[in-house]
Amino acid sequence: MLLEECLNDDILIETKVVWARKGKNQVIKKYRCTYGMRKGRAVSSPSQCNAPIDLKKRLQLKKTKAKYGPRLIRKALRTKKYNAASKRIQAMNKRR
């Protein structure tokens, strides 16, 4: 086996299609990253899985979650329980 054959292996990039909410009632198609720094996260395009992380935004979200964590969790649970779009998304993603 030549070194050239080892270096030219095509990397299989795979993402799963999922449905997500945008705004209050809009349902849009997103992609679940199966590789990269955003593994497991739903992003709008597969190319975002390897995009560089904006540290300023990441640190700001960390501070916000530390300050309002329990409140954000209660709001998210209420949305998932009562919002019709969220229920529709759960059903659509369950079948995948």
C-alpha positions, 0 to 999 in steps of 0.5 A: 500500500502506498502512502498516497492511497492512505492520504486520499481516503474520502472522509464520510461526512454524515448528518441526520435530518431533523425538524426544529422550531423557528420562532413560535410556530414555524417548523423547519428542517435542520441537520443533526451533526454526527461529527465535529465540534458541534456533535449532537447539535441541530444546525441549519447546514451540515457545513456548520458542524466544523465551523469555528466556535465563537468563544465570546458567544459561548462564554456569554451563554454560559453566564446566562445559563448560570444566572437563569438556568432553572427559569430557562428549564421551566420555560422550555418544559412549558413550551414542549408541553403546550406548544402545538408546533413543539408537539408536532416536531416531537412526533415528526422526529420520533419516526426518524 
